[in-house]
Amino acid sequence: MKTKERILQEALRQFNERGISQVGVRDIARSLDMSAGNLSYHFSRKADIIIELLTRFRKSNDLIYERYFEIGPSLSGFLDCLREVFNNQYEHAGLMVGQGEVQEIIRQHFNYKDAEHNRKDFFRRIFTGLRDSGELTLSAADIDFLISFISLFGRFWMIEAAVSFADWPREKIIDYYIGLIERQLSLFKV
């Protein structure tokens, strides 16, 4: 495995275990038996590691949504899509829970307004497709509500899970939160 990949894997492991604010470049380098200077050849700052991890995270989520759109609208397909997204978030938990530092990096290095617009567009396409296919009965206001609901839910479910269900296995946690979304969507079932 290339050094850059080893650095990213180790950084993500440590971020997930200890939190972003508790991990420095020297910690990552020490775990890999390399000097901080050697690590800085690949990533000059911790923020650069976070940026690369966030970029990969976003690309993998985009692929999940693209697969959903290739298959076509179905409620079960949407819940499966969310399960994959939640698993991806879980694998990047240190980035999801370490919001303060990550938010600043996102503001500085990503066009967040465009990313947010694209995410809302994904969900608008999903909910419109579920309405048009007869899976859900949704007005335009209902679609707007569900977009806001899913956006809020997606941002904060992991924080609640870390506090309330720390002793639960990953699959049980994800099943629980997918169940909450499924229950919310059932209110709009045909």
PyMOL commands that place a pseudoatom at each C-alpha (Angstrom):
pseudoatom trace, name=CA, resn=MET, resi=1, chain=A, elem=C, hetatm=0, pos=[0.000, 0.000, 0.000]
pseudoatom trace, name=CA, resn=LYS, resi=2, chain=A, elem=C, hetatm=0, pos=[1.275, 3.457, -0.876]
pseudoatom trace, name=CA, resn=THR, resi=3, chain=A, elem=C, hetatm=0, pos=[2.390, 5.763, 1.917]
pseudoatom trace, name=CA, resn=LYS, resi=4, chain=A, elem=C, hetatm=0, pos=[-0.335, 8.301, 1.183]
pseudoatom trace, name=CA, resn=GLU, resi=5, chain=A, elem=C, hetatm=0, pos=[-3.020, 5.613, 1.554]
pseudoatom trace, name=CA, resn=ARG, resi=6, chain=A, elem=C, hetatm=0, pos=[-1.471, 4.351, 4.791]
pseudoatom trace, name=CA, resn=ILE, resi=7, chain=A, elem=C, hetatm=0, pos=[-1.501, 7.896, 6.173]
pseudoatom trace, name=CA, resn=LEU, resi=8, chain=A, elem=C, hetatm=0, pos=[-5.155, 8.382, 5.251]
pseudoatom trace, name=CA, resn=GLN, resi=9, chain=A, elem=C, hetatm=0, pos=[-6.197, 5.035, 6.728]
pseudoatom trace, name=CA, resn=GLU, resi=10, chain=A, elem=C, hetatm=0, pos=[-4.310, 5.684, 9.955]
pseudoatom trace, name=CA, resn=ALA, resi=11, chain=A, elem=C, hetatm=0, pos=[-5.634, 9.231, 10.227]
pseudoatom trace, name=CA, resn=LEU, resi=12, chain=A, elem=C, hetatm=0, pos=[-9.207, 8.049, 9.742]
pseudoatom trace, name=CA, resn=ARG, resi=13, chain=A, elem=C, hetatm=0, pos=[-8.715, 5.262, 12.286]
pseudoatom trace, name=CA, resn=GLN, resi=14, chain=A, elem=C, hetatm=0, pos=[-7.404, 7.720, 14.862]
pseudoatom trace, name=CA, resn=PHE, resi=15, chain=A, elem=C, hetatm=0, pos=[-10.049, 10.357, 14.094]
pseudoatom trace, name=CA, resn=ASN, resi=16, chain=A, elem=C, hetatm=0, pos=[-12.731, 7.698, 14.558]
pseudoatom trace, name=CA, resn=GLU, resi=17, chain=A, elem=C, hetatm=0, pos=[-11.237, 6.446, 17.822]
pseudoatom trace, name=CA, resn=ARG, resi=18, chain=A, elem=C, hetatm=0, pos=[-10.188, 9.707, 19.459]
pseudoatom trace, name=CA, resn=GLY, resi=19, chain=A, elem=C, hetatm=0, pos=[-11.819, 12.561, 17.560]
pseudoatom trace, name=CA, resn=ILE, resi=20, chain=A, elem=C, hetatm=0, pos=[-10.255, 15.044, 15.186]
pseudoatom trace, name=CA, resn=SER, resi=21, chain=A, elem=C, hetatm=0, pos=[-9.320, 17.563, 17.847]
pseudoatom trace, name=CA, resn=GLN, resi=22, chain=A, elem=C, hetatm=0, pos=[-7.394, 14.929, 19.822]
pseudoatom trace, name=CA, resn=VAL, resi=23, chain=A, elem=C, hetatm=0, pos=[-5.228, 13.764, 16.908]
pseudoatom trace, name=CA, resn=GLY, resi=24, chain=A, elem=C, hetatm=0, pos=[-2.271, 15.623, 15.472]
pseudoatom trace, name=CA, resn=VAL, resi=25, chain=A, elem=C, hetatm=0, pos=[0.054, 14.994, 12.550]
pseudoatom trace, name=CA, resn=ARG, resi=26, chain=A, elem=C, hetatm=0, pos=[2.724, 13.749, 14.961]
pseudoatom trace, name=CA, resn=ASP, resi=27, chain=A, elem=C, hetatm=0, pos=[0.314, 11.145, 16.379]
pseudoatom trace, name=CA, resn=ILE, resi=28, chain=A, elem=C, hetatm=0, pos=[-0.409, 9.820, 12.909]
pseudoatom trace, name=CA, resn=ALA, resi=29, chain=A, elem=C, hetatm=0, pos=[3.282, 9.795, 11.949]
pseudoatom trace, name=CA, resn=ARG, resi=30, chain=A, elem=C, hetatm=0, pos=[4.269, 8.042, 15.190]
pseudoatom trace, name=CA, resn=SER, resi=31, chain=A, elem=C, hetatm=0, pos=[1.723, 5.261, 14.571]
pseudoatom trace, name=CA, resn=LEU, resi=32, chain=A, elem=C, hetatm=0, pos=[3.190, 4.711, 11.124]
pseudoatom trace, name=CA, resn=ASP, resi=33, chain=A, elem=C, hetatm=0, pos=[6.799, 4.749, 12.362]
pseudoatom trace, name=CA, resn=MET, resi=34, chain=A, elem=C, hetatm=0, pos=[7.648, 7.779, 10.271]
pseudoatom trace, name=CA, resn=SER, resi=35, chain=A, elem=C, hetatm=0, pos=[8.760, 11.282, 11.053]
pseudoatom trace, name=CA, resn=ALA, resi=36, chain=A, elem=C, hetatm=0, pos=[6.310, 14.171, 10.949]
pseudoatom trace, name=CA, resn=GLY, resi=37, chain=A, elem=C, hetatm=0, pos=[8.522, 15.626, 8.213]
pseudoatom trace, name=CA, resn=ASN, resi=38, chain=A, elem=C, hetatm=0, pos=[8.097, 12.515, 6.085]
pseudoatom trace, name=CA, resn=LEU, resi=39, chain=A, elem=C, hetatm=0, pos=[4.344, 12.655, 6.594]
pseudoatom trace, name=CA, resn=SER, resi=40, chain=A, elem=C, hetatm=0, pos=[4.324, 16.342, 5.653]
pseudoatom trace, name=CA, resn=TYR, resi=41, chain=A, elem=C, hetatm=0, pos=[5.800, 15.407, 2.264]
pseudoatom trace, name=CA, resn=HIS, resi=42, chain=A, elem=C, hetatm=0, pos=[2.384, 13.865, 1.501]
pseudoatom trace, name=CA, resn=PHE, resi=43, chain=A, elem=C, hetatm=0, pos=[0.181, 16.194, 3.568]
pseudoatom trace, name=CA, resn=SER, resi=44, chain=A, elem=C, hetatm=0, pos=[1.646, 19.472, 4.782]
pseudoatom trace, name=CA, resn=ARG, resi=45, chain=A, elem=C, hetatm=0, pos=[-1.124, 20.029, 7.357]
pseudoatom trace, name=CA, resn=LYS, resi=46, chain=A, elem=C, hetatm=0, pos=[-3.714, 18.022, 9.231]
pseudoatom trace, name=CA, resn=ALA, resi=47, chain=A, elem=C, hetatm=0, pos=[-6.332, 20.034, 7.352]
pseudoatom trace, name=CA, resn=ASP, resi=48, chain=A, elem=C, hetatm=0, pos=[-4.999, 18.572, 4.077]
pseudoatom trace, name=CA, resn=ILE, resi=49, chain=A, elem=C, hetatm=0, pos=[-5.593, 15.058, 5.410]
pseudoatom trace, name=CA, resn=ILE, resi=50, chain=A, elem=C, hetatm=0, pos=[-9.123, 16.022, 6.434]
pseudoatom trace, name=CA, resn=ILE, resi=51, chain=A, elem=C, hetatm=0, pos=[-9.777, 17.612, 3.026]
pseudoatom trace, name=CA, resn=GLU, resi=52, chain=A, elem=C, hetatm=0, pos=[-8.697, 14.424, 1.234]
pseudoatom trace, name=CA, resn=LEU, resi=53, chain=A, elem=C, hetatm=0, pos=[-10.826, 12.246, 3.528]
pseudoatom trace, name=CA, resn=LEU, resi=54, chain=A, elem=C, hetatm=0, pos=[-13.844, 14.530, 3.035]
pseudoatom trace, name=CA, resn=THR, resi=55, chain=A, elem=C, hetatm=0, pos=[-13.344, 14.512, -0.738]
pseudoatom trace, name=CA, resn=ARG, resi=56, chain=A, elem=C, hetatm=0, pos=[-13.299, 10.719, -0.784]
pseudoatom trace, name=CA, resn=PHE, resi=57, chain=A, elem=C, hetatm=0, pos=[-16.288, 10.563, 1.560]
pseudoatom trace, name=CA, resn=ARG, resi=58, chain=A, elem=C, hetatm=0, pos=[-18.285, 12.860, -0.709]
pseudoatom trace, name=CA, resn=LYS, resi=59, chain=A, elem=C, hetatm=0, pos=[-17.331, 10.903, -3.846]
pseudoatom trace, name=CA, resn=SER, resi=60, chain=A, elem=C, hetatm=0, pos=[-18.388, 7.609, -2.285]
pseudoatom trace, name=CA, resn=ASN, resi=61, chain=A, elem=C, hetatm=0, pos=[-21.745, 9.109, -1.247]
pseudoatom trace, name=CA, resn=ASP, resi=62, chain=A, elem=C, hetatm=0, pos=[-22.222, 10.468, -4.772]
pseudoatom trace, name=CA, resn=LEU, resi=63, chain=A, elem=C, hetatm=0, pos=[-21.675, 6.952, -6.162]
pseudoatom trace, name=CA, resn=ILE, resi=64, chain=A, elem=C, hetatm=0, pos=[-24.284, 5.563, -3.762]
pseudoatom trace, name=CA, resn=TYR, resi=65, chain=A, elem=C, hetatm=0, pos=[-26.856, 8.103, -4.947]
pseudoatom trace, name=CA, resn=GLU, resi=66, chain=A, elem=C, hetatm=0, pos=[-25.949, 7.524, -8.603]
pseudoatom trace, name=CA, resn=ARG, resi=67, chain=A, elem=C, hetatm=0, pos=[-26.623, 3.786, -8.161]
pseudoatom trace, name=CA, resn=TYR, resi=68, chain=A, elem=C, hetatm=0, pos=[-30.007, 4.608, -6.651]
pseudoatom trace, name=CA, resn=PHE, resi=69, chain=A, elem=C, hetatm=0, pos=[-30.930, 6.763, -9.657]
pseudoatom trace, name=CA, resn=GLU, resi=70, chain=A, elem=C, hetatm=0, pos=[-29.795, 4.030, -12.077]
pseudoatom trace, name=CA, resn=ILE, resi=71, chain=A, elem=C, hetatm=0, pos=[-32.135, 1.515, -10.444]
pseudoatom trace, name=CA, resn=GLY, resi=72, chain=A, elem=C, hetatm=0, pos=[-35.148, 3.826, -10.355]
pseudoatom trace, name=CA, resn=PRO, resi=73, chain=A, elem=C, hetatm=0, pos=[-37.466, 5.085, -7.647]
pseudoatom trace, name=CA, resn=SER, resi=74, chain=A, elem=C, hetatm=0, pos=[-38.635, 2.746, -4.911]
pseudoatom trace, name=CA, resn=LEU, resi=75, chain=A, elem=C, hetatm=0, pos=[-39.057, 3.256, -1.204]
pseudoatom trace, name=CA, resn=SER, resi=76, chain=A, elem=C, hetatm=0, pos=[-37.112, 0.109, -0.349]
pseudoatom trace, name=CA, resn=GLY, resi=77, chain=A, elem=C, hetatm=0, pos=[-34.357, 1.182, -2.753]
pseudoatom trace, name=CA, resn=PHE, resi=78, chain=A, elem=C, hetatm=0, pos=[-34.212, 4.597, -1.094]
pseudoatom trace, name=CA, resn=LEU, resi=79, chain=A, elem=C, hetatm=0, pos=[-33.930, 3.037, 2.372]
pseudoatom trace, name=CA, resn=ASP, resi=80, chain=A, elem=C, hetatm=0, pos=[-31.170, 0.739, 1.072]
pseudoatom trace, name=CA, resn=CYS, resi=81, chain=A, elem=C, hetatm=0, pos=[-29.435, 3.808, -0.363]
pseudoatom trace, name=CA, resn=LEU, resi=82, chain=A, elem=C, hetatm=0, pos=[-29.654, 5.573, 3.014]
pseudoatom trace, name=CA, resn=ARG, resi=83, chain=A, elem=C, hetatm=0, pos=[-28.331, 2.457, 4.747]
pseudoatom trace, name=CA, resn=GLU, resi=84, chain=A, elem=C, hetatm=0, pos=[-25.239, 2.621, 2.504]
pseudoatom trace, name=CA, resn=VAL, resi=85, chain=A, elem=C, hetatm=0, pos=[-24.842, 6.350, 3.173]
pseudoatom trace, name=CA, resn=PHE, resi=86, chain=A, elem=C, hetatm=0, pos=[-25.166, 5.757, 6.924]
pseudoatom trace, name=CA, resn=ASN, resi=87, chain=A, elem=C, hetatm=0, pos=[-22.563, 2.979, 6.749]
pseudoatom trace, name=CA, resn=ASN, resi=88, chain=A, elem=C, hetatm=0, pos=[-20.276, 5.373, 4.894]
pseudoatom trace, name=CA, resn=GLN, resi=89, chain=A, elem=C, hetatm=0, pos=[-20.887, 8.019, 7.551]
pseudoatom trace, name=CA, resn=TYR, resi=90, chain=A, elem=C, hetatm=0, pos=[-20.164, 5.457, 10.241]
pseudoatom trace, name=CA, resn=GLU, resi=91, chain=A, elem=C, hetatm=0, pos=[-16.853, 4.584, 8.570]
pseudoatom trace, name=CA, resn=HIS, resi=92, chain=A, elem=C, hetatm=0, pos=[-16.022, 8.301, 8.681]
pseudoatom trace, name=CA, resn=ALA, resi=93, chain=A, elem=C, hetatm=0, pos=[-17.501, 8.912, 12.137]
pseudoatom trace, name=CA, resn=GLY, resi=94, chain=A, elem=C, hetatm=0, pos=[-14.546, 10.987, 13.297]
pseudoatom trace, name=CA, resn=LEU, resi=95, chain=A, elem=C, hetatm=0, pos=[-15.259, 13.461, 10.508]
pseudoatom trace, name=CA, resn=MET, resi=96, chain=A, elem=C, hetatm=0, pos=[-18.989, 13.484, 11.197]
pseudoatom trace, name=CA, resn=VAL, resi=97, chain=A, elem=C, hetatm=0, pos=[-18.820, 13.983, 14.951]
pseudoatom trace, name=CA, resn=GLY, resi=98, chain=A, elem=C, hetatm=0, pos=[-15.871, 16.405, 14.931]
pseudoatom trace, name=CA, resn=GLN, resi=99, chain=A, elem=C, hetatm=0, pos=[-18.092, 19.076, 13.475]
pseudoatom trace, name=CA, resn=GLY, resi=100, chain=A, elem=C, hetatm=0, pos=[-16.390, 22.302, 14.593]
pseudoatom trace, name=CA, resn=GLU, resi=101, chain=A, elem=C, hetatm=0, pos=[-13.013, 21.780, 12.959]
pseudoatom trace, name=CA, resn=VAL, resi=102, chain=A, elem=C, hetatm=0, pos=[-14.529, 19.984, 9.981]
pseudoatom trace, name=CA, resn=GLN, resi=103, chain=A, elem=C, hetatm=0, pos=[-17.086, 22.743, 9.357]
pseudoatom trace, name=CA, resn=GLU, resi=104, chain=A, elem=C, hetatm=0, pos=[-14.341, 25.350, 9.167]
pseudoatom trace, name=CA, resn=ILE, resi=105, chain=A, elem=C, hetatm=0, pos=[-12.387, 23.225, 6.680]
pseudoatom trace, name=CA, resn=ILE, resi=106, chain=A, elem=C, hetatm=0, pos=[-15.524, 22.666, 4.600]
pseudoatom trace, name=CA, resn=ARG, resi=107, chain=A, elem=C, hetatm=0, pos=[-16.218, 26.412, 4.508]
pseudoatom trace, name=CA, resn=GLN, resi=108, chain=A, elem=C, hetatm=0, pos=[-12.652, 27.193, 3.456]
pseudoatom trace, name=CA, resn=HIS, resi=109, chain=A, elem=C, hetatm=0, pos=[-11.975, 24.421, 0.932]
pseudoatom trace, name=CA, resn=PHE, resi=110, chain=A, elem=C, hetatm=0, pos=[-15.284, 23.285, -0.503]
pseudoatom trace, name=CA, resn=ASN, resi=111, chain=A, elem=C, hetatm=0, pos=[-18.048, 25.299, -2.098]
pseudoatom trace, name=CA, resn=TYR, resi=112, chain=A, elem=C, hetatm=0, pos=[-20.523, 24.326, 0.589]
pseudoatom trace, name=CA, resn=LYS, resi=113, chain=A, elem=C, hetatm=0, pos=[-23.452, 26.202, -0.973]
pseudoatom trace, name=CA, resn=ASP, resi=114, chain=A, elem=C, hetatm=0, pos=[-23.024, 24.185, -4.175]
pseudoatom trace, name=CA, resn=ALA, resi=115, chain=A, elem=C, hetatm=0, pos=[-22.661, 20.929, -2.230]
pseudoatom trace, name=CA, resn=GLU, resi=116, chain=A, elem=C, hetatm=0, pos=[-25.778, 21.726, -0.193]
pseudoatom trace, name=CA, resn=HIS, resi=117, chain=A, elem=C, hetatm=0, pos=[-27.696, 22.650, -3.348]
pseudoatom trace, name=CA, resn=ASN, resi=118, chain=A, elem=C, hetatm=0, pos=[-26.621, 19.364, -4.998]
pseudoatom trace, name=CA, resn=ARG, resi=119, chain=A, elem=C, hetatm=0, pos=[-27.615, 17.338, -1.926]
pseudoatom trace, name=CA, resn=LYS, resi=120, chain=A, elem=C, hetatm=0, pos=[-31.046, 18.988, -1.812]
pseudoatom trace, name=CA, resn=ASP, resi=121, chain=A, elem=C, hetatm=0, pos=[-31.407, 18.386, -5.547]
pseudoatom trace, name=CA, resn=PHE, resi=122, chain=A, elem=C, hetatm=0, pos=[-30.595, 14.679, -5.006]
pseudoatom trace, name=CA, resn=PHE, resi=123, chain=A, elem=C, hetatm=0, pos=[-33.340, 14.445, -2.391]
pseudoatom trace, name=CA, resn=ARG, resi=124, chain=A, elem=C, hetatm=0, pos=[-35.806, 16.465, -4.477]
pseudoatom trace, name=CA, resn=ARG, resi=125, chain=A, elem=C, hetatm=0, pos=[-35.223, 14.028, -7.360]
pseudoatom trace, name=CA, resn=ILE, resi=126, chain=A, elem=C, hetatm=0, pos=[-35.608, 11.060, -5.008]
pseudoatom trace, name=CA, resn=PHE, resi=127, chain=A, elem=C, hetatm=0, pos=[-38.848, 12.256, -3.384]
pseudoatom trace, name=CA, resn=THR, resi=128, chain=A, elem=C, hetatm=0, pos=[-40.303, 13.450, -6.698]
pseudoatom trace, name=CA, resn=GLY, resi=129, chain=A, elem=C, hetatm=0, pos=[-39.498, 10.037, -8.170]
pseudoatom trace, name=CA, resn=LEU, resi=130, chain=A, elem=C, hetatm=0, pos=[-41.134, 8.264, -5.233]
pseudoatom trace, name=CA, resn=ARG, resi=131, chain=A, elem=C, hetatm=0, pos=[-44.217, 10.459, -5.701]
pseudoatom trace, name=CA, resn=ASP, resi=132, chain=A, elem=C, hetatm=0, pos=[-44.330, 9.998, -9.475]
pseudoatom trace, name=CA, resn=SER, resi=133, chain=A, elem=C, hetatm=0, pos=[-43.907, 6.215, -9.185]
pseudoatom trace, name=CA, resn=GLY, resi=134, chain=A, elem=C, hetatm=0, pos=[-46.858, 6.026, -6.789]
pseudoatom trace, name=CA, resn=GLU, resi=135, chain=A, elem=C, hetatm=0, pos=[-44.813, 4.953, -3.754]
pseudoatom trace, name=CA, resn=LEU, resi=136, chain=A, elem=C, hetatm=0, pos=[-45.592, 8.095, -1.733]
pseudoatom trace, name=CA, resn=THR, resi=137, chain=A, elem=C, hetatm=0, pos=[-48.300, 10.758, -1.808]
pseudoatom trace, name=CA, resn=LEU, resi=138, chain=A, elem=C, hetatm=0, pos=[-46.423, 14.042, -1.597]
pseudoatom trace, name=CA, resn=SER, resi=139, chain=A, elem=C, hetatm=0, pos=[-47.290, 17.655, -2.250]
pseudoatom trace, name=CA, resn=ALA, resi=140, chain=A, elem=C, hetatm=0, pos=[-44.580, 20.176, -3.102]
pseudoatom trace, name=CA, resn=ALA, resi=141, chain=A, elem=C, hetatm=0, pos=[-44.655, 21.304, 0.550]
pseudoatom trace, name=CA, resn=ASP, resi=142, chain=A, elem=C, hetatm=0, pos=[-44.278, 17.680, 1.706]
pseudoatom trace, name=CA, resn=ILE, resi=143, chain=A, elem=C, hetatm=0, pos=[-41.219, 17.269, -0.516]
pseudoatom trace, name=CA, resn=ASP, resi=144, chain=A, elem=C, hetatm=0, pos=[-39.695, 20.451, 0.929]
pseudoatom trace, name=CA, resn=PHE, resi=145, chain=A, elem=C, hetatm=0, pos=[-40.407, 19.161, 4.443]
pseudoatom trace, name=CA, resn=LEU, resi=146, chain=A, elem=C, hetatm=0, pos=[-38.821, 15.763, 3.742]
pseudoatom trace, name=CA, resn=ILE, resi=147, chain=A, elem=C, hetatm=0, pos=[-35.733, 17.387, 2.235]
pseudoatom trace, name=CA, resn=SER, resi=148, chain=A, elem=C, hetatm=0, pos=[-35.302, 19.474, 5.401]
pseudoatom trace, name=CA, resn=PHE, resi=149, chain=A, elem=C, hetatm=0, pos=[-36.049, 16.473, 7.615]
pseudoatom trace, name=CA, resn=ILE, resi=150, chain=A, elem=C, hetatm=0, pos=[-33.560, 14.176, 5.889]
pseudoatom trace, name=CA, resn=SER, resi=151, chain=A, elem=C, hetatm=0, pos=[-30.886, 16.903, 5.825]
pseudoatom trace, name=CA, resn=LEU, resi=152, chain=A, elem=C, hetatm=0, pos=[-31.250, 17.570, 9.542]
pseudoatom trace, name=CA, resn=PHE, resi=153, chain=A, elem=C, hetatm=0, pos=[-31.434, 13.864, 10.323]
pseudoatom trace, name=CA, resn=GLY, resi=154, chain=A, elem=C, hetatm=0, pos=[-28.338, 13.112, 8.258]
pseudoatom trace, name=CA, resn=ARG, resi=155, chain=A, elem=C, hetatm=0, pos=[-26.307, 15.768, 10.043]
pseudoatom trace, name=CA, resn=PHE, resi=156, chain=A, elem=C, hetatm=0, pos=[-27.108, 14.723, 13.594]
pseudoatom trace, name=CA, resn=TRP, resi=157, chain=A, elem=C, hetatm=0, pos=[-28.041, 11.040, 13.842]
pseudoatom trace, name=CA, resn=MET, resi=158, chain=A, elem=C, hetatm=0, pos=[-24.437, 10.000, 14.532]
pseudoatom trace, name=CA, resn=ILE, resi=159, chain=A, elem=C, hetatm=0, pos=[-24.016, 12.478, 17.353]
pseudoatom trace, name=CA, resn=GLU, resi=160, chain=A, elem=C, hetatm=0, pos=[-27.118, 11.159, 19.091]
pseudoatom trace, name=CA, resn=ALA, resi=161, chain=A, elem=C, hetatm=0, pos=[-26.035, 7.563, 18.444]
pseudoatom trace, name=CA, resn=ALA, resi=162, chain=A, elem=C, hetatm=0, pos=[-22.614, 8.222, 19.985]
pseudoatom trace, name=CA, resn=VAL, resi=163, chain=A, elem=C, hetatm=0, pos=[-24.253, 9.570, 23.131]
pseudoatom trace, name=CA, resn=SER, resi=164, chain=A, elem=C, hetatm=0, pos=[-27.332, 7.359, 23.454]
pseudoatom trace, name=CA, resn=PHE, resi=165, chain=A, elem=C, hetatm=0, pos=[-26.309, 4.037, 21.930]
pseudoatom trace, name=CA, resn=ALA, resi=166, chain=A, elem=C, hetatm=0, pos=[-22.538, 3.804, 22.352]
pseudoatom trace, name=CA, resn=ASP, resi=167, chain=A, elem=C, hetatm=0, pos=[-22.826, 0.184, 23.497]
pseudoatom trace, name=CA, resn=TRP, resi=168, chain=A, elem=C, hetatm=0, pos=[-24.913, -0.952, 20.507]
pseudoatom trace, name=CA, resn=PRO, resi=169, chain=A, elem=C, hetatm=0, pos=[-23.319, -2.674, 17.500]
pseudoatom trace, name=CA, resn=ARG, resi=170, chain=A, elem=C, hetatm=0, pos=[-23.105, -0.674, 14.297]
pseudoatom trace, name=CA, resn=GLU, resi=171, chain=A, elem=C, hetatm=0, pos=[-25.809, -2.584, 12.406]
pseudoatom trace, name=CA, resn=LYS, resi=172, chain=A, elem=C, hetatm=0, pos=[-28.301, -2.216, 15.255]
pseudoatom trace, name=CA, resn=ILE, resi=173, chain=A, elem=C, hetatm=0, pos=[-27.659, 1.529, 15.365]
pseudoatom trace, name=CA, resn=ILE, resi=174, chain=A, elem=C, hetatm=0, pos=[-28.114, 1.925, 11.621]
pseudoatom trace, name=CA, resn=ASP, resi=175, chain=A, elem=C, hetatm=0, pos=[-31.237, -0.284, 11.642]
pseudoatom trace, name=CA, resn=TYR, resi=176, chain=A, elem=C, hetatm=0, pos=[-32.704, 1.884, 14.401]
pseudoatom trace, name=CA, resn=TYR, resi=177, chain=A, elem=C, hetatm=0, pos=[-32.187, 5.143, 12.502]
pseudoatom trace, name=CA, resn=ILE, resi=178, chain=A, elem=C, hetatm=0, pos=[-33.294, 3.714, 9.154]
pseudoatom trace, name=CA, resn=GLY, resi=179, chain=A, elem=C, hetatm=0, pos=[-36.412, 2.532, 11.007]
pseudoatom trace, name=CA, resn=LEU, resi=180, chain=A, elem=C, hetatm=0, pos=[-37.102, 6.082, 12.179]
pseudoatom trace, name=CA, resn=ILE, resi=181, chain=A, elem=C, hetatm=0, pos=[-36.839, 7.366, 8.616]
pseudoatom trace, name=CA, resn=GLU, resi=182, chain=A, elem=C, hetatm=0, pos=[-39.006, 4.520, 7.354]
pseudoatom trace, name=CA, resn=ARG, resi=183, chain=A, elem=C, hetatm=0, pos=[-41.645, 5.371, 9.963]
pseudoatom trace, name=CA, resn=GLN, resi=184, chain=A, elem=C, hetatm=0, pos=[-41.586, 9.046, 8.952]
pseudoatom trace, name=CA, resn=LEU, resi=185, chain=A, elem=C, hetatm=0, pos=[-41.941, 8.124, 5.273]
pseudoatom trace, name=CA, resn=SER, resi=186, chain=A, elem=C, hetatm=0, pos=[-44.762, 5.670, 6.047]
pseudoatom trace, name=CA, resn=LEU, resi=187, chain=A, elem=C, hetatm=0, pos=[-46.921, 8.689, 6.905]
pseudoatom trace, name=CA, resn=PHE, resi=188, chain=A, elem=C, hetatm=0, pos=[-46.816, 9.520, 3.186]
pseudoatom trace, name=CA, resn=LYS, resi=189, chain=A, elem=C, hetatm=0, pos=[-47.358, 5.998, 1.825]
pseudoatom trace, name=CA, resn=VAL, resi=190, chain=A, elem=C, hetatm=0, pos=[-50.089, 5.501, -0.727]
for i in range(1, 190): cmd.bond("trace and resi %d" % i, "trace and resi %d" % (i + 1))
show_as sticks, trace
zoom trace
